[in-house]
Amino acid sequence: MNEAEMLVHSMKLLVSLGYTNPKGGNGSIRVDDHHILITPSSIPKHLLRTDDLVLYNIVNNSYTGKYKPSIEVNAHVKTYRVRNDIHAILHAHLPLATSLTDIGLENWWLAGTVEAEYSLEKVYVSEYAPPGSIELAEKIAEGFRSGAKIVIIPKHGVFAGGKDVADALDAIIALESTAKYVYVKLVVEELRNIKNKLIH
């Protein structure tokens, strides 16, 4: 499976896991110093094919393909410009990871899980900005410029950058797995506290 096929497969997997809605999320791969392949706008990700991907020039912002590039193309472009070591970017709308961040639980991803230790590296929480905006693209690029592997956008989702698609996908799944662990732990601890109060 080549990287374009892996990108399409990963987007379908993220939809099937409930980590993004069919028309949400996006992904890209670096082709060379001037070009990326990025998922198109408004095409359901579970129906995506490799020939739907858009070839985008990150130098002059021109593109070729059957469709327009993702609404978040600027976030991808700006990230590739500031991080030469990133060769793939995936964006998903992770429900638990986003909600734990939104309630103000700081550094929740430092939970000590195996996934957190081996797959997450640095996580950066961005300030909110409207989806598809230049402001959001700049905030995401700022996060990656700081050395992050994952950037969380409040009330929105996450961007993960990797050496390839598999690396970015692993980080996204590890983040949501860690969020599930933290969520369950919080619920169990609360139930234990309630039980102790009832007993005593």
VOPAGU-2260 file (C-alpha; in pm, 1 decimal, decimal comma):
REM VOPAGU-2260
SITE   aa  ch    i         X         Y         Z
SITE  MET   A    0       0,0       0,0       0,0
SITE  ASN   A    1     151,4     333,6    -104,6
SITE  GLU   A    2     109,4     656,2      94,6
SITE  ALA   A    3    -185,7     782,9    -111,2
SITE  GLU   A    4    -367,2     453,5     -54,9
SITE  MET   A    5    -276,8     465,3     312,8
SITE  LEU   A    6    -419,6     817,2     338,8
SITE  VAL   A    7    -750,5     706,9     186,9
SITE  HIS   A    8    -758,2     395,9     408,1
SITE  SER   A    9    -686,3     603,4     720,6
SITE  MET   A   10    -965,3     851,2     649,0
SITE  LYS   A   11   -1210,9     562,1     603,8
SITE  LEU   A   12   -1088,0     407,4     928,9
SITE  LEU   A   13   -1134,1     733,4    1121,1
SITE  VAL   A   14   -1494,9     750,9    1000,4
SITE  SER   A   15   -1562,4     387,0    1089,5
SITE  LEU   A   16   -1421,8     442,0    1440,7
SITE  GLY   A   17   -1644,6     743,9    1492,7
SITE  TYR   A   18   -1342,5     970,7    1515,0
SITE  THR   A   19   -1478,5    1203,4    1247,2
SITE  ASN   A   20   -1802,9    1242,2    1057,4
SITE  PRO   A   21   -1807,1    1138,3     687,6
SITE  LYS   A   22   -1770,6    1493,1     555,2
SITE  GLY   A   23   -1547,4    1605,2     841,0
SITE  GLY   A   24   -1177,3    1562,3     895,3
SITE  ASN   A   25    -906,1    1573,6     632,7
SITE  GLY   A   26    -558,3    1448,6     558,8
SITE  SER   A   27    -257,5    1506,6     339,3
SITE  ILE   A   28      82,1    1371,0     243,3
SITE  ARG   A   29     395,7    1549,2     126,8
SITE  VAL   A   30     482,3    1456,8    -232,1
SITE  ASP   A   31     793,6    1673,7    -268,6
SITE  ASP   A   32     921,6    2013,2    -155,6
SITE  HIS   A   33     652,5    2189,8    -357,5
SITE  HIS   A   34     350,2    1960,8    -358,1
SITE  ILE   A   35     113,9    1773,1    -128,1
SITE  LEU   A   36    -180,1    1542,6    -190,6
SITE  ILE   A   37    -477,4    1646,5      19,8
SITE  THR   A   38    -829,2    1515,0      66,1
SITE  PRO   A   39   -1099,8    1705,5    -122,6
SITE  SER   A   40   -1370,5    1925,0      23,1
SITE  SER   A   41   -1718,9    1784,3      90,4
SITE  ILE   A   42   -1650,9    1430,7     -35,7
SITE  PRO   A   43   -1762,3    1170,7     224,2
SITE  LYS   A   44   -1443,6    1015,9     357,4
SITE  HIS   A   45   -1585,9     661,6     362,3
SITE  LEU   A   46   -1632,3     688,1     -16,3
SITE  LEU   A   47   -1292,3     842,0     -84,9
SITE  ARG   A   48   -1067,3     705,9    -361,8
SITE  THR   A   49    -706,6     786,6    -441,9
SITE  ASP   A   50    -800,2     964,6    -764,4
SITE  ASP   A   51   -1016,5    1202,7    -558,8
SITE  LEU   A   52    -708,0    1343,7    -386,2
SITE  VAL   A   53    -606,0    1696,2    -484,2
SITE  LEU   A   54    -249,5    1781,3    -586,6
SITE  TYR   A   55    -173,3    2113,0    -418,2
SITE  ASN   A   56     127,8    2338,4    -473,2
SITE  ILE   A   57     232,1    2474,9    -133,0
SITE  VAL   A   58     453,8    2740,2    -294,4
SITE  ASN   A   59     203,8    2919,0    -519,5
SITE  ASN   A   60    -123,7    2774,3    -379,4
SITE  SER   A   61    -239,5    2632,7    -712,6
SITE  TYR   A   62    -399,7    2288,8    -738,9
SITE  THR   A   63    -514,0    2023,7    -983,2
SITE  GLY   A   64    -779,9    1760,8    -939,6
SITE  LYS   A   65   -1150,8    1687,9    -980,2
SITE  TYR   A   66   -1245,6    1871,8    -660,9
SITE  LYS   A   67   -1148,5    2165,7    -444,0
SITE  PRO   A   68    -900,8    2092,7    -164,2
SITE  SER   A   69   -1013,9    2058,1     196,4
SITE  ILE   A   70   -1130,3    2372,3     372,8
SITE  GLU   A   71    -833,8    2326,5     608,8
SITE  VAL   A   72    -573,8    2328,2     329,9
SITE  ASN   A   73    -406,9    2638,1     475,8
SITE  ALA   A   74    -340,1    2457,5     804,4
SITE  HIS   A   75    -169,4    2176,6     613,8
SITE  VAL   A   76      31,1    2413,8     394,5
SITE  LYS   A   77     153,6    2627,6     683,7
SITE  THR   A   78     248,1    2318,0     884,0
SITE  TYR   A   79     454,5    2168,6     602,1
SITE  ARG   A   80     630,0    2502,2     561,2
SITE  VAL   A   81     743,5    2510,6     925,8
SITE  ARG   A   82     817,6    2138,2     975,5
SITE  ASN   A   83    1035,0    1963,9     717,3
SITE  ASP   A   84    1019,9    1641,9     920,3
SITE  ILE   A   85     641,9    1610,4     884,1
SITE  HIS   A   86     535,5    1412,0     577,1
SITE  ALA   A   87     172,4    1341,1     663,5
SITE  ILE   A   88    -105,5    1524,0     848,7
SITE  LEU   A   89    -439,2    1386,3     967,0
SITE  HIS   A   90    -724,6    1587,8    1113,8
SITE  ALA   A   91   -1009,0    1423,8    1306,8
SITE  HIS   A   92   -1291,4    1527,9    1538,7
SITE  LEU   A   93   -1209,6    1315,3    1841,9
SITE  PRO   A   94   -1504,2    1340,7    2085,0
SITE  LEU   A   95   -1335,7    1243,0    2411,0
SITE  ALA   A   96    -998,7    1408,6    2354,2
SITE  THR   A   97   -1170,2    1731,1    2257,5
SITE  SER   A   98   -1421,1    1725,0    2544,4
SITE  LEU   A   99   -1157,0    1657,5    2811,2
SITE  THR   A  100    -970,1    1960,0    2682,3
SITE  ASP   A  101   -1285,5    2170,6    2669,0
SITE  ILE   A  102   -1368,2    2110,5    3037,4
SITE  GLY   A  103   -1027,8    2248,0    3129,6
SITE  LEU   A  104    -855,8    1926,0    3235,3
SITE  GLU   A  105    -493,0    2021,8    3185,4
SITE  ASN   A  106    -233,2    1777,4    3055,1
SITE  TRP   A  107    -481,6    1488,9    3072,7
SITE  TRP   A  108    -284,7    1305,4    2802,9
SITE  LEU   A  109       2,6    1259,9    3051,9
SITE  ALA   A  110    -184,7     963,7    3196,0
SITE  GLY   A  111     102,5     717,1    3196,0
SITE  THR   A  112     -61,1     480,4    2948,3
SITE  VAL   A  113     154,0     283,2    2705,9
SITE  GLU   A  114     -10,5     470,3    2418,0
SITE  ALA   A  115      69,9     804,8    2574,6
SITE  GLU   A  116     430,2     709,1    2642,8
SITE  TYR   A  117     517,3     570,5    2300,9
SITE  SER   A  118     287,6     743,8    2052,1
SITE  LEU   A  119     194,2    1094,8    2163,4
SITE  GLU   A  120     517,9    1285,2    2223,8
SITE  LYS   A  121     438,2    1659,2    2263,5
SITE  VAL   A  122      74,0    1770,2    2265,1
SITE  TYR   A  123     -15,0    2136,5    2214,0
SITE  VAL   A  124    -350,7    2297,4    2291,6
SITE  SER   A  125    -434,2    2578,5    2052,0
SITE  GLU   A  126    -671,7    2866,0    2104,2
SITE  TYR   A  127   -1001,9    2833,5    1920,8
SITE  ALA   A  128   -1046,9    2990,8    1577,6
SITE  PRO   A  129   -1317,8    2933,4    1313,7
SITE  PRO   A  130   -1277,0    2618,7    1098,7
SITE  GLY   A  131   -1107,1    2686,8     767,1
SITE  SER   A  132    -985,6    3031,1     869,7
SITE  ILE   A  133    -636,4    3167,6     819,3
SITE  GLU   A  134    -633,5    3244,4    1191,2
SITE  LEU   A  135    -685,7    2875,5    1272,0
SITE  ALA   A  136    -419,8    2771,5    1020,9
SITE  GLU   A  137    -169,1    3004,1    1186,2
SITE  LYS   A  138    -252,2    2874,8    1534,1
SITE  ILE   A  139    -210,9    2513,3    1420,7
SITE  ALA   A  140     119,3    2589,8    1249,9
SITE  GLU   A  141     232,5    2765,6    1568,3
SITE  GLY   A  142     162,4    2447,7    1762,0
SITE  PHE   A  143     360,1    2232,8    1523,6
SITE  ARG   A  144     640,7    2490,6    1512,3
SITE  SER   A  145     676,1    2440,8    1888,2
SITE  GLY   A  146     763,3    2075,6    1823,7
SITE  ALA   A  147     422,2    1921,1    1883,6
SITE  LYS   A  148     313,1    1594,7    1726,8
SITE  ILE   A  149     -52,6    1669,3    1801,1
SITE  VAL   A  150    -239,0    2000,0    1812,7
SITE  ILE   A  151    -579,1    2006,6    1987,0
SITE  ILE   A  152    -830,0    2272,4    1885,1
SITE  PRO   A  153   -1099,3    2334,9    2149,0
SITE  LYS   A  154   -1456,8    2252,8    2040,0
SITE  HIS   A  155   -1320,3    2119,9    1711,3
SITE  GLY   A  156   -1072,4    1833,8    1703,1
SITE  VAL   A  157    -707,6    1747,7    1655,9
SITE  PHE   A  158    -432,6    1763,2    1395,9
SITE  ALA   A  159    -153,6    1505,5    1403,6
SITE  GLY   A  160     168,9    1525,6    1207,4
SITE  GLY   A  161     389,3    1226,6    1136,1
SITE  LYS   A  162     680,4    1092,2     939,0
SITE  ASP   A  163     417,4     908,6     732,7
SITE  VAL   A  164      43,2     842,9     739,2
SITE  ALA   A  165      75,0     540,9     968,5
SITE  ASP   A  166     266,7     750,5    1222,6
SITE  ALA   A  167       4,7    1027,9    1224,8
SITE  LEU   A  168    -278,7     773,6    1245,7
SITE  ASP   A  169    -114,4     598,4    1539,4
SITE  ALA   A  170     -88,1     929,1    1726,3
SITE  ILE   A  171    -455,9    1012,1    1672,4
SITE  ILE   A  172    -576,3     670,2    1785,0
SITE  ALA   A  173    -338,5     675,9    2083,3
SITE  LEU   A  174    -470,4    1016,0    2189,3
SITE  GLU   A  175    -833,8     903,9    2183,7
SITE  SER   A  176    -744,6     575,1    2355,9
SITE  THR   A  177    -577,3     773,6    2632,3
SITE  ALA   A  178    -882,3     999,8    2652,9
SITE  LYS   A  179   -1104,7     691,7    2696,8
SITE  TYR   A  180    -879,4     569,0    2976,1
SITE  VAL   A  181    -889,8     905,1    3154,4
SITE  TYR   A  182   -1266,7     935,1    3111,0
SITE  VAL   A  183   -1335,6     586,7    3248,2
SITE  LYS   A  184   -1097,1     645,0    3536,7
SITE  LEU   A  185   -1276,0     968,9    3628,2
SITE  VAL   A  186   -1616,0     799,4    3615,4
SITE  VAL   A  187   -1500,6     500,6    3824,6
SITE  GLU   A  188   -1342,2     728,1    4084,4
SITE  GLU   A  189   -1663,7     930,2    4108,9
SITE  LEU   A  190   -1870,0     614,0    4148,9
SITE  ARG   A  191   -1632,8     495,9    4421,5
SITE  ASN   A  192   -1671,4     828,0    4603,2
SITE  ILE   A  193   -2050,2     801,9    4582,0
SITE  LYS   A  194   -2038,6     444,7    4710,8
SITE  ASN   A  195   -1813,9     543,4    5003,9
SITE  LYS   A  196   -2050,7     826,3    5099,9
SITE  LEU   A  197   -2347,3     588,3    5095,5
SITE  ILE   A  198   -2165,2     332,4    5310,8
SITE  HIS   A  199   -2043,4     585,8    5565,1
